[in-house]
Amino acid sequence: METDDVPGGAPNADTAARVREVIADAGVSQREFARRVVMDPSKLSRSLSGTRRFTVAELARIADEGRIDAGRLLGTRSREKATPPATHVEGGRPLQIVRETVRLIAEHGFHAVRVADIARACATSSAAIHYHFPGRAELLEAAVRWCMDEDTARRAARLAEADDAAAELSQLIALQTPRTAQQRRQWAVWLDLWAEAARSTTVGRLHSEYYRQWRETVADVVRRGVGQGVFRAGLDPQAAALTLTALIDGLATHVLSVDGTASAGAADAMHTALTTHVNDTILAP
């Protein structure tokens, strides 16, 4: 449940205006700012337009990113910048909390992560965690959103390096093959999210929408490849994307089930299998 601005605080329009100032000072787009404060871009947009009220936790994260006192956003403090913490946290405290939450989910599982565990990993208190994320559900949703944003950014960077659609598809396959520790952690989180999606929870629905976008990304690459003549003429982009992403999911699940040094060989076998599939069914003869 969302919590409105502090009772008796500044009107929502005034708060929205002050948040706009923070975004302007940051010198980034509204969507990028939403990513930095781990907030749904649509919620930020609605809050700025006055059709939704900022929650206290959202204002805390916005204040942390803007290095100002949270009271400033509510009109109860001056415009002075907040005193930086004695120990600087790269990216700000909210992002540290989210990153540690993601790490713990990958290591212990979605439902095993407690707020107390996250506080211990961040060398802070549970109260400090709740200051930025009032409930465990909101914190886990923020962690999932951050994971998805990071994955989207990595995909965009890889696709920008490619010369044609065939190279783009090759980059996407390399990105989804769990060879590195970071890739394995990411896949561990995704596997937990599939279970949540099956239960139609808030996090599950968020993941389902993201997965739809991921499959559409693959379909767009296939569509471009057909147009460029590097993929088979008449190939159905949606069907090809469905088959390829399903194959990636199944093979990755197998790789993650293999422990120790064998995992490297399993990852190589996965990459070979995916490359063979592309060569046999997608690439132009």
C-alpha positions, -999 to +999 in steps of 0.1 A: +000+000+000+013+034-009+017+060+018+008+096+010+029+126+019+033+133+056+000+146+070+001+184+073+031+186+049+033+208+018+006+205-009+014+179-035+018+205-062+046+223-042+063+190-035+062+180-072+077+214-081+106+208-057+111+173-070+113+188-105+141+212-093+160+181-080+157+164-114+168+196-132+198+199-109+207+163-117+209+171-154+194+138-165+161+127-181+131+120-160+133+083-169+170+081-159+162+099-126+135+073-119+160+046-125+185+062-100+159+064-073+146+029-081+111+042-089+085+032-115+088+059-142+051+060-147+046+066-109+071+094-110+054+110-140+019+108-123+033+122-091+049+151-110+016+158-128-004+158-096-025+127-102-006+107-076+010+117-043+047+108-036+052+084-007+074+093+022+099+066+011+100+079-024+108+114-012+135+100+010+152+083-020+148+115-041+163+136-013+192+111-011+199+113-048+197+151-048+218+153-016+192+175+001+173+172+033+141+153+028+123+181+047+132+205+018+109+185-005+080+190+019+087+226+024+097+222+060+134+229+056+157+253+037+172+249+003+206+240+018+222+208+007+222+180+032+255+172+049+271+143+031+274+111+052+307+105+069+311+073+048+302+079+012+281+052-004+286+049-042+253+057-059+236+066-026+222+046+002+190+034-017+210+019-045+234+002-021+203-013-004+189-025-037+222-040-049+227-059-017+191-071-018+198-085-054+230-102-042+212-118-013+183-130-035+208-146-058+226-163-030+197-174-007+164-171-027+136-146-030+117-156+001+147-162+023+159-126+023+149-106+054+152-069+060+176-077+089+199-096+065+199-066+041+206-042+069+235-063+080+249-064+045+247-026+043+262-021+077+232-002+088+200-007+108+166-021+098+152+013+106+175+029+080+162+003+054+126+011+062+133+048+059+139+043+021+117+012+016+089+010+042+081-027+035+098-058+024+075-061-006+084-026-019+121-033-014+119-066-033+100-049-061+126-022-063+153-048-064+136-065-093+131-032-111+168-024-107+178-058-121+156-053-151+169-018-158+205-030-156+198-059-179+181-035-204+211-012-203+235-040-210+214-052-239+213-018-254+251-014-251+257-048-268+233-041-296+249-007-303+282-026-309+268-048-337+271-042-374+239-061-385+211-081-371+231-114-372+257-097-350+230-083-327+216-118-322+250-132-314+255-105-288+222-112-272+231-149-270+265-141-254+248-118-229+223-146-219+249-173-215+257-176-177+295-177-180+305-150-155+296-148-118+275-117-125+256-135-152+250-165-129+237-143-101+213-126-126+200-159-138+195-171-102+173-141-096+153-147-128+146-183-118+131-171-085+111-145-103+095-171-126+079-187-095+066-153-084+052-147-119+033-180-117+016-168-085+006-135-102+021-114-074+030-077-080+066-087-086+056-115-108+035-092-130+064-068-133+086-096-144+060-109-169+058-075-185+096-073-187+098-108-202+073-097-229+096-068-237+127-090-238+110-114-263+099-084-284+135-073-285+145-106-300+116-105-324+127-070-335+162-082-342+148-111-362+126-087-382+155-065-390+176-095-400+149-106-425+148-071-439+186-070-442+187-104-460+209-120-433+180-141-419+157-165-438+131-149-460+096-153-447+107-161-411+081-154-385+098-130-360+074-138-331+076-175-335+114-174-339+117-152-308+095-175-287+115-206-297+149-190-291+140-174-258+125-207-246+157-226-256+178-200-238+157-204-206+159-242-206+196-244-213+204-217-187+185-236-161+206-266-168+238-246-166+229-232-132+222-267-119+258-277-126+283-270-098+320-263-098+343-265-128+317-283-149+296-252-151+321-236-175+318-266-199+280-265-195+280-228-204+301-235-235+278-263-245+248-239-241+264-213-263+272-239-290+237-253-289+222-218-293+246-209-321+238-241-339+200-234-336+205-199-351+226-212-379+201-240-388+168-222-384+174-184-386+204-174-406+199-172-444+213-203-462 
